[in-house]
Amino acid sequence: MDSIIMEYMKKEDWPEVRDIYIEGIKTGNATFDTEPPTWDEWNSKYLQTCRLVVREHGRVVGWAALLPISSKKAHAGVAELSIYLGAKSRGKGLGRRLMEFLVAESEAAGFWTLQSGVFPENVGSIYLHEKAGFYEVGIRKRIGKLDGVWRDVILLERRSKVIGID
């Protein structure tokens, strides 16, 4: 496993991160987006902290990043996560390792709650989240349309056992 590296994303990683996001879009079960964002759109949307990549043999094969859930000061330690793994890299434990890295880095950055919205059909992502300590808090029924079809989203949450426990 020496060929696997977990590290912070650099701007130069964007083309590979974008390609992995496009793979997710094409599955129809990863996002409501139908087109990938530009670098400027992505960069302004995601928090500057906890932008992570996993490299295999020097190539970015997965990424994770956090989105703010609110501008309210009381919610400063809560973020929504995005995590994507390239199709050729699934089934190797890399998603689990990337999620563990993200959880550790988010706690180091002061986040006490991570949340995620996942299509029910994306069973691999749900399994990954559950293995990382996420639990289902509810289902948002028919929350949006994708390609003209109403879709549900399962809300998952993970509460830190080390941050925000006072």
C-alpha positions, 0 to 999 in steps of 0.5 A: 500500500506504499503507493497510496497517499492521503493528503490535502488537495492542491489547486493543480489536482482540480482536473483529476478531482473534476474527472472523478466528479463527472464519473459521479454525475454519470452514475445518476446516483451521486449528485443532483448536479448534471454538469461539473462546476468550474474551478471557481464555482467549486472553490467558492462553494467548499470550505478551505479546510479539509479538502482532501485527496487520495492518490494511487501511484501518484494519480488522484483517485478520490477526493473529499471536501466540506461544505458549510451548512449555515452562516450562523456562528452556532453552526460553525462546527457542522459541515456537509461532506462530499466524498467521491472515489473513481470507479477503478479504485472502488473495492480496495478500502480507499473510500474507508481510508479517505473517510477516516482521514476526513473525519480526523482532519475535520475533528482537528479543525473543530467540526463536531458534526458531519452530515451527508445527503445520499440517494437511497440507491447509492448503497455503497456510499451509505455503507461507507458512511455507516462504517464511519459512524454515520447514522440515518436521521431521516429521509427527505422525500421527493426533495428534488428532480434529477432528469425529470424524476423526483428523488429522495435523499437519506440524511446521514449524520456523524457526531464527534466523540472528541469535539463538542462533547461539553 
